[in-house]
Amino acid sequence: MKKGLIVYLTDSNTLPMTFDADEALAALSLSCDHSVLAASAEGFYDIPEAWHLMLTRGMQYISCIKGRFNESGDIELYGEPLRLYG
């Protein structure tokens, strides 16, 4: 079963100046087959768009978890994952 994870940035107004979403997700070492960042800021997927992307890529289990930037500019996850599909 392919697992996908949407990381929703709750404080997307404080993006670091040089932010690379792929590097940020890789640094999290997530245990899933595919992950996507979502946020309310321009240039990011919103949760329904990210969910649709996961479905079209064959994910059979999709969850969403909140993320925020810590003092060093890295993303830290908090809260419990919410199962959206599967």
C-alpha distances in whole Angstrom, upper triangle without the diagonal:
4,6,10,13,17,20,23,26,28,31,31,35,35,33,35,37,35,31,28,25,23,25,25,21,21,23,21,19,16,13,10,9,12,15,18,21,23,26,29,31,32,30,26,24,24,21,21,21,18,16,17,17,13,13,15,12,9,8,6,7,11,13,17,19,23,24,28,30,32,36,35,33,29,26,26,23,25,24,21,18,18,14,15,12,9
4,7,10,14,17,20,23,26,28,28,31,32,30,31,33,31,27,25,21,19,21,21,17,18,20,18,16,13,11,8,6,8,11,14,18,19,23,26,28,28,26,23,20,21,19,19,18,15,14,15,13,10,10,12,9,7,5,5,6,9,12,15,17,21,22,25,27,29,33,32,30,26,24,23,21,23,22,20,16,16,14,14,12,10
4,7,10,13,16,20,22,25,25,28,29,27,28,31,29,25,22,19,17,19,19,15,16,18,16,14,11,8,5,5,7,9,12,15,17,20,23,25,26,24,21,18,19,16,17,17,13,12,14,13,9,10,13,10,9,6,6,5,6,8,11,13,17,18,22,24,26,29,29,27,23,20,20,17,19,19,16,13,13,11,11,10,9
4,7,10,13,16,19,22,21,25,25,23,25,27,26,22,19,16,15,17,16,12,14,16,14,13,10,9,6,6,5,6,8,11,13,16,20,21,22,20,17,15,15,13,13,13,10,9,11,10,6,9,11,9,9,6,8,6,5,6,9,11,14,15,19,21,23,27,26,24,21,18,18,15,17,17,15,11,12,10,10,10,10
4,6,10,13,15,18,18,22,22,20,22,25,23,20,18,14,13,16,14,10,13,14,12,12,8,9,7,8,6,5,7,9,10,14,17,19,20,19,15,13,13,11,13,13,9,9,12,11,8,11,14,12,13,9,11,8,6,5,6,7,10,12,15,18,20,24,23,21,18,14,14,12,14,14,12,9,10,9,10,11,12
4,6,10,12,15,14,18,19,18,20,22,21,18,16,12,13,15,13,10,13,15,12,14,11,12,10,11,9,6,5,6,7,10,13,15,17,15,12,10,10,7,10,10,7,8,11,10,9,12,14,13,14,12,13,11,8,6,5,6,8,10,13,16,18,22,22,19,16,13,13,11,13,13,12,9,10,10,10,12,14
4,6,9,12,12,15,16,14,17,19,19,15,14,11,12,14,11,9,12,13,10,13,10,13,12,14,11,7,6,5,6,8,12,14,16,15,11,10,10,9,12,13,9,11,14,13,12,16,18,17,18,15,17,14,11,9,6,5,6,6,9,12,15,18,18,15,13,9,10,8,10,11,11,9,11,12,12,15,17
4,6,9,9,13,14,13,16,19,19,15,15,12,14,16,13,12,15,16,13,16,14,16,15,17,14,11,9,6,5,5,9,11,13,13,10,9,8,7,11,12,10,11,15,14,14,17,19,19,20,18,19,17,13,11,7,6,5,6,8,11,14,18,19,16,14,10,11,9,10,11,12,11,11,13,13,16,19
4,6,6,9,10,10,13,16,16,13,14,11,14,15,12,12,15,15,13,17,15,18,18,20,17,13,11,7,6,5,8,9,12,13,10,11,10,10,14,14,13,15,18,17,17,20,22,22,23,21,23,20,17,14,11,9,6,5,5,8,12,15,16,12,11,8,10,9,10,12,14,13,14,17,17,20,23
4,6,9,10,11,14,17,18,16,17,15,18,18,15,15,19,18,16,20,18,21,21,23,20,16,14,11,9,7,8,10,13,15,12,13,11,12,15,16,15,17,20,20,20,23,25,25,26,24,25,22,19,16,12,10,7,6,6,9,12,15,17,14,13,11,11,10,10,12,14,14,15,18,18,21,24
4,5,6,8,11,14,16,14,16,15,18,18,15,16,19,18,17,21,20,23,23,25,22,18,16,12,11,8,9,9,13,14,13,14,14,15,18,19,18,20,23,22,23,26,27,27,29,27,28,26,22,19,15,13,10,8,6,7,10,13,15,12,12,10,11,12,12,14,17,17,18,21,21,25,28
4,5,6,9,12,13,11,13,12,16,16,13,15,18,18,17,21,20,23,23,24,21,17,14,10,9,6,7,6,9,11,9,12,12,14,17,17,16,19,21,20,21,24,26,25,28,25,28,25,22,19,16,14,11,9,8,8,12,14,15,12,12,11,13,14,15,17,19,19,20,22,22,25,28
4,6,9,11,14,12,15,15,18,19,16,18,21,21,20,24,24,27,27,28,25,21,18,14,13,9,9,7,10,12,12,15,15,17,20,20,19,22,24,24,25,28,29,29,31,29,31,29,25,23,20,18,15,13,10,10,13,14,16,13,14,13,16,17,18,20,22,22,23,26,25,28,31
4,6,9,12,11,14,14,18,17,14,17,20,19,19,22,23,26,26,28,25,21,18,15,14,11,12,10,13,14,14,17,17,19,22,22,21,24,26,25,26,29,30,30,32,30,32,30,26,24,20,18,15,12,9,8,10,11,12,9,11,11,14,16,17,20,23,23,24,27,27,30,32
4,6,8,7,10,10,14,14,11,14,17,16,16,20,21,24,24,25,22,19,16,12,13,11,12,9,11,12,12,15,16,18,22,20,19,22,24,23,24,27,28,27,30,28,31,28,25,23,20,18,15,12,10,8,11,12,12,8,10,10,13,15,17,20,23,22,24,26,26,29,31
4,6,6,9,11,14,13,11,14,16,15,16,20,21,25,25,26,23,20,18,15,16,14,16,13,14,14,14,18,19,21,25,23,22,25,27,25,26,30,30,29,32,30,32,30,27,25,22,20,18,14,11,9,10,10,9,6,9,10,14,17,19,22,25,24,26,29,29,31,34
4,6,10,12,15,14,13,17,18,17,19,22,24,27,28,28,25,22,20,17,18,16,17,14,15,14,15,19,21,23,26,25,23,27,29,26,28,31,31,30,33,32,35,33,30,28,25,23,21,18,15,12,14,14,12,10,12,14,17,20,23,26,28,28,29,32,31,34,36
4,7,10,12,11,11,14,16,15,17,20,22,25,25,26,23,20,18,16,17,17,18,15,16,14,15,19,21,23,26,24,22,26,27,25,26,30,29,28,31,30,33,31,28,27,25,23,21,18,16,13,15,15,13,10,11,13,17,20,23,26,28,27,29,31,31,33,35
4,6,9,8,8,11,13,12,14,17,18,22,22,22,19,16,14,12,14,14,16,13,14,12,12,15,18,20,23,21,19,22,24,22,22,26,26,25,27,26,29,28,25,23,21,20,18,15,13,11,13,14,12,9,9,11,14,17,20,23,25,24,26,27,27,29,31
4,6,5,6,9,10,11,13,15,16,20,19,19,16,14,12,11,13,14,17,15,15,12,12,14,17,19,22,19,17,21,22,19,20,24,23,22,25,23,27,25,23,22,20,19,18,15,15,13,15,17,14,11,11,11,15,17,20,23,25,23,25,26,26,27,29
4,6,5,6,9,10,11,13,14,17,16,16,13,10,8,7,10,11,15,13,13,11,10,12,14,16,18,16,14,17,19,16,16,20,20,18,21,20,23,22,19,18,16,16,15,12,13,12,15,17,15,12,11,10,13,14,18,20,21,20,21,22,22,23,25
4,5,5,6,9,10,12,12,15,14,14,11,9,9,9,12,15,18,17,17,14,12,14,17,17,20,17,15,17,19,16,16,19,19,17,20,18,22,21,19,18,17,17,17,15,16,15,17,19,17,14,12,12,15,16,19,22,22,20,22,22,22,23,25
4,5,5,6,9,10,12,15,16,16,14,12,12,11,15,16,20,18,19,16,15,17,19,20,23,21,18,21,22,19,19,23,23,20,23,21,24,23,21,20,19,18,18,15,15,14,15,17,14,12,10,10,13,15,19,22,23,21,23,24,25,26,27
4,5,5,7,9,11,14,15,16,13,11,10,9,12,14,17,16,18,15,14,15,17,18,21,20,17,19,21,19,18,22,23,21,23,21,24,22,19,18,16,15,14,11,11,10,12,14,12,9,7,7,10,12,15,18,20,18,21,22,22,24,26
4,5,5,7,8,11,11,12,10,7,8,8,11,14,17,17,18,16,14,14,16,16,19,18,14,17,19,16,15,19,20,17,19,17,20,18,16,15,14,13,13,11,12,12,14,17,15,13,10,8,10,11,15,17,18,16,18,19,19,21,22
4,5,6,8,11,11,12,11,9,11,11,15,18,21,21,22,19,17,18,20,20,22,21,17,19,21,18,17,21,21,19,20,18,21,20,18,17,17,16,16,14,15,15,16,18,16,14,11,11,12,13,17,20,20,18,21,21,22,23,24
4,6,8,12,13,15,14,12,13,13,16,18,22,21,23,21,19,20,21,21,24,23,20,22,24,21,20,24,25,22,24,21,24,22,20,19,17,16,16,13,14,13,13,15,13,12,8,8,10,12,15,19,19,18,21,22,24,25,26
4,6,9,11,13,12,10,12,12,15,17,21,21,22,21,18,19,20,19,22,22,18,20,22,20,19,22,23,21,22,19,21,19,17,15,14,12,13,10,12,12,13,15,14,13,9,7,8,9,12,15,16,15,18,19,21,22,23
4,7,9,11,11,10,13,14,17,20,23,24,25,23,21,21,22,21,24,23,19,20,23,21,18,22,23,20,21,18,20,18,17,16,16,14,15,14,16,16,16,19,17,16,12,11,11,11,15,17,17,15,19,19,21,22,22
4,6,9,9,8,11,12,15,18,22,23,24,22,19,19,20,18,21,20,17,17,20,18,15,19,20,17,18,15,17,14,13,12,12,11,13,13,15,16,17,21,19,18,14,12,12,10,13,15,14,12,15,16,17,18,18
4,7,9,9,13,15,18,21,25,26,27,25,22,21,22,20,22,21,18,17,20,18,15,18,20,17,16,14,15,12,12,12,13,13,16,16,19,20,21,24,23,22,18,16,15,13,15,16,15,13,15,15,17,17,16
4,6,7,11,13,16,20,23,24,26,23,20,19,19,17,19,18,15,14,17,15,12,14,16,13,13,10,11,10,9,10,12,13,16,16,19,21,22,26,25,23,19,17,16,14,17,17,15,12,14,13,14,14,14
4,7,11,14,17,20,24,25,25,23,20,18,20,18,19,18,14,14,15,13,10,12,14,10,10,8,10,10,10,12,14,15,18,18,22,23,25,28,27,24,21,19,19,17,20,21,19,16,17,15,16,15,14
4,7,11,13,17,20,21,22,19,16,14,16,15,16,14,11,11,13,10,8,11,12,9,10,8,11,10,9,11,12,14,16,16,19,21,23,26,25,22,19,17,18,16,19,20,18,15,16,15,15,14,15
4,7,10,13,17,18,19,16,13,12,13,12,14,13,9,10,13,10,8,12,13,11,12,10,13,12,9,10,10,11,13,13,16,17,20,23,22,19,16,13,14,13,16,17,16,13,14,14,14,14,16
4,6,10,14,14,15,13,9,8,10,10,12,10,7,9,11,9,8,12,13,12,14,12,15,14,11,11,10,11,12,12,14,16,19,22,21,18,15,13,14,13,16,17,17,14,15,15,14,15,17
4,7,10,11,12,10,7,7,9,9,12,11,8,11,13,11,12,15,16,15,17,15,18,16,13,12,10,10,10,9,11,13,16,19,18,15,13,10,12,12,14,16,16,14,15,16,15,17,20
4,7,9,10,9,6,5,5,6,9,9,7,10,12,11,12,15,16,16,19,17,19,17,13,12,9,10,9,10,11,14,17,20,20,17,15,12,14,13,15,16,16,14,14,15,14,16,19
4,5,8,9,6,6,6,8,11,11,10,13,15,15,16,19,20,20,22,20,22,20,17,15,12,12,10,10,10,12,16,19,19,16,15,13,14,14,15,16,17,16,16,18,16,19,22
4,7,9,7,8,6,9,12,12,12,15,17,17,18,21,22,23,25,23,25,23,19,18,14,14,12,13,13,15,18,21,22,18,18,16,17,17,18,18,20,19,18,20,18,21,25
4,6,6,9,9,12,14,14,14,17,18,18,20,22,23,24,26,25,27,26,22,20,17,17,15,14,13,14,18,20,20,17,17,15,18,18,19,21,22,21,21,23,21,24,27
4,6,8,9,13,15,13,14,17,18,17,20,22,22,23,26,25,28,27,23,22,19,19,18,17,16,17,21,23,23,19,19,18,21,21,23,24,25,24,23,25,23,25,29
4,7,9,13,14,12,12,16,16,15,18,20,20,20,23,23,26,25,22,21,19,19,18,17,17,17,21,23,22,19,19,17,20,21,23,24,25,23,23,24,22,24,27
4,6,9,12,9,9,13,14,12,15,17,18,18,21,20,22,21,18,17,15,15,15,14,15,16,19,22,21,18,17,15,18,18,20,21,22,20,20,21,19,21,24
4,6,8,6,6,9,10,9,12,14,14,15,18,17,19,18,15,15,13,14,14,14,16,18,21,24,24,20,19,17,19,18,19,20,21,18,17,18,16,17,21
4,6,5,6,9,10,11,12,14,16,17,19,17,19,18,14,14,11,13,13,14,16,18,22,24,25,21,20,17,19,17,18,19,19,17,15,16,14,16,20
4,5,5,6,9,10,10,12,14,15,17,15,16,15,11,10,8,11,11,13,16,18,22,25,26,22,21,17,18,16,17,16,16,13,12,12,10,12,16
4,5,5,6,9,10,11,12,14,16,14,16,15,12,12,11,14,15,17,19,22,26,29,29,26,24,21,22,20,20,20,19,16,14,13,10,12,15
4,5,5,6,9,10,11,12,15,14,16,16,13,14,13,15,16,18,20,22,26,29,29,25,24,21,22,20,22,22,21,18,16,16,13,14,17
4,5,5,6,9,10,11,13,11,14,13,10,11,10,12,14,15,18,20,23,27,26,23,21,18,19,17,19,19,18,15,14,14,11,12,15
4,5,5,6,9,10,11,9,11,10,7,9,9,13,15,17,20,22,25,29,29,26,23,20,21,18,20,19,18,14,12,11,8,9,12
4,5,5,6,9,10,10,12,12,10,12,13,16,18,20,23,25,29,32,32,28,26,23,24,22,23,23,21,18,16,14,11,11,13
4,5,5,6,9,9,12,13,11,13,13,16,18,19,22,24,27,30,30,26,24,22,23,21,23,23,22,18,17,16,13,13,15
4,5,5,7,5,8,9,7,10,11,15,17,18,21,24,27,30,29,26,24,21,22,20,21,21,20,16,15,13,11,10,12
4,5,5,5,7,9,8,12,14,17,20,22,25,27,30,34,33,30,27,24,25,23,24,24,22,18,16,14,11,9,10
4,5,7,10,12,12,15,17,20,22,24,27,29,32,35,34,31,29,26,27,25,27,27,25,21,20,17,15,13,14
4,6,9,11,11,14,16,19,22,23,26,27,30,33,32,29,27,24,25,24,26,26,24,20,20,17,15,14,14
4,6,9,10,14,16,20,23,24,27,29,32,35,34,31,28,26,26,24,26,26,23,20,19,16,14,12,12
4,6,7,10,13,16,19,21,24,27,29,33,32,29,26,23,23,21,23,22,20,16,15,12,11,9,9
4,7,10,14,17,20,22,26,29,31,34,34,31,28,25,25,22,23,22,19,16,15,11,10,7,6
4,7,10,13,17,19,23,26,28,32,31,29,26,23,22,19,20,19,16,12,11,8,8,5,4
4,7,10,14,16,20,23,25,29,29,26,23,20,19,16,17,16,14,10,9,6,6,5,6
4,7,10,13,17,20,22,26,26,24,21,17,16,13,13,12,10,6,5,4,5,7,9
4,7,10,13,17,19,23,23,21,18,14,14,11,11,10,9,5,5,6,7,10,12
4,7,10,14,16,20,20,18,15,12,10,7,7,7,6,5,6,9,10,13,15
4,7,11,13,17,18,16,13,10,9,6,6,6,8,8,9,12,13,17,19
4,7,9,13,14,12,10,6,5,4,6,9,11,11,13,16,17,19,22
4,6,10,11,9,8,5,6,7,8,11,14,14,16,19,20,23,26
4,7,8,5,5,5,6,9,11,14,17,17,20,23,23,26,29
4,6,5,6,6,6,10,11,15,18,19,22,25,26,29,31
4,5,7,9,10,13,15,18,22,23,25,28,30,33,35
4,6,9,10,14,16,20,23,23,26,29,30,33,35
4,7,9,13,15,19,22,22,24,27,28,30,32
4,6,10,13,17,19,19,22,24,25,27,29
4,7,10,13,15,15,18,20,21,24,26
4,7,10,13,13,16,19,21,23,25
4,7,9,9,13,15,17,20,21
4,7,9,12,15,17,20,22
4,7,9,13,15,18,20
4,6,10,13,15,17
4,6,9,12,13
4,6,9,11
4,6,7
4,7
4
